[in-house]
Amino acid sequence: MPEKIRLSVVMPTLNEEVCVAKVIEDIRTFAAGTDLEIVIVDSSTDRTAEIAESMGVRVLRQERQGPGKAVIAGLQASKGDAVMMADCDDTYPMEDIPKFLGWWKEGYDFVNGNRINSLHDAMPKLNRFGNWMFAFLVRVLYCIPTWDVASGMRLYSRRLIDSEPWETNLAFWIEIIVKAKKKGFKFKEIPITYRPRIGETTLNAWRSSRAFLLCILKYRFGLGFIPNDLL
């Protein structure tokens, strides 16, 4: 009998009490058959952590530092050989977990969920344009075949996670994609659907956009004078 895949699903949470239970249930449904671990890194002031713990989920409490720091803490604390990163706002299709795992089993270290497609119209037009622009820069400057550099649904191999200490925060989504390319890890992008989020957004679009742009330039041109606290 084949050994079960050791799968971790890591989610940063900030006041997601209205949807955390549904997202956890969806993950367990669509990751059935795996050796599953769910890790939540929580900076909430509501009942998010309490609800997750009551469902048997591993919760790491972290003073609010930013989404990238939360994701990095969760990835480094996870134990799976395949590690999913997902947002906990019910925007992402957990039913696609088997598709991500299928590409991981084919040897891909980084499987990226691409929301820039015709499968949905849930993403605000300004967000779609900004994402398109940053993805264009990454394609041109790094020759990485990506159309969605800010996706909150990705799968990483354990060896990719362990290859770097990771140093950014708001720009982590860019950092890991360009460093994976530089180190020769196999990258795959697949189309996914995207739903309107449950609850209010906590993203600062201006700060994130600035961090993305600075990160793209810093790693491409070796601009060491750009401090990490801007990323």
Rosetta blueprint (number, residue, H / E / L):
1 M L
2 P L
3 E L
4 K L
5 I L
6 R E
7 L E
8 S E
9 V E
10 V E
11 M E
12 P E
13 T E
14 L L
15 N L
16 E L
17 E L
18 V L
19 C L
20 V H
21 A H
22 K H
23 V H
24 I H
25 E H
26 D H
27 I H
28 R H
29 T H
30 F H
31 A L
32 A L
33 G L
34 T L
35 D E
36 L E
37 E E
38 I E
39 V E
40 I E
41 V E
42 D E
43 S L
44 S L
45 T L
46 D L
47 R L
48 T H
49 A H
50 E H
51 I H
52 A H
53 E H
54 S H
55 M L
56 G L
57 V L
58 R E
59 V E
60 L E
61 R E
62 Q L
63 E L
64 R L
65 Q L
66 G L
67 P H
68 G H
69 K H
70 A H
71 V H
72 I H
73 A H
74 G H
75 L H
76 Q H
77 A H
78 S L
79 K L
80 G L
81 D L
82 A E
83 V E
84 M E
85 M E
86 A L
87 D L
88 C L
89 D L
90 D L
91 T L
92 Y L
93 P L
94 M H
95 E H
96 D H
97 I H
98 P H
99 K H
100 F H
101 L H
102 G H
103 W H
104 W H
105 K H
106 E L
107 G L
108 Y L
109 D L
110 F E
111 V E
112 N E
113 G E
114 N E
115 R L
116 I L
117 N L
118 S L
119 L L
120 H L
121 D L
122 A L
123 M L
124 P L
125 K H
126 L H
127 N H
128 R H
129 F H
130 G H
131 N H
132 W H
133 M H
134 F H
135 A H
136 F H
137 L H
138 V H
139 R H
140 V H
141 L H
142 Y H
143 C L
144 I L
145 P L
146 T L
147 W L
148 D L
149 V L
150 A L
151 S L
152 G L
153 M L
154 R E
155 L E
156 Y E
157 S E
158 R H
159 R H
160 L H
161 I H
162 D L
163 S L
164 E L
165 P L
166 W L
167 E L
168 T L
169 N L
170 L L
171 A L
172 F H
173 W H
174 I H
175 E H
176 I H
177 I H
178 V H
179 K H
180 A H
181 K H
182 K H
183 K L
184 G L
185 F L
186 K L
187 F E
188 K E
189 E E
190 I E
191 P E
192 I L
193 T L
194 Y L
195 R L
196 P L
197 R L
198 I L
199 G L
200 E L
201 T L
202 T L
203 L L
204 N L
205 A H
206 W H
207 R H
208 S H
209 S H
210 R H
211 A H
212 F H
213 L H
214 L H
215 C H
216 I H
217 L H
218 K H
219 Y H
220 R H
221 F H
222 G L
223 L L
224 G L
225 F L
226 I L
227 P L
228 N H
229 D H
230 L H
231 L L
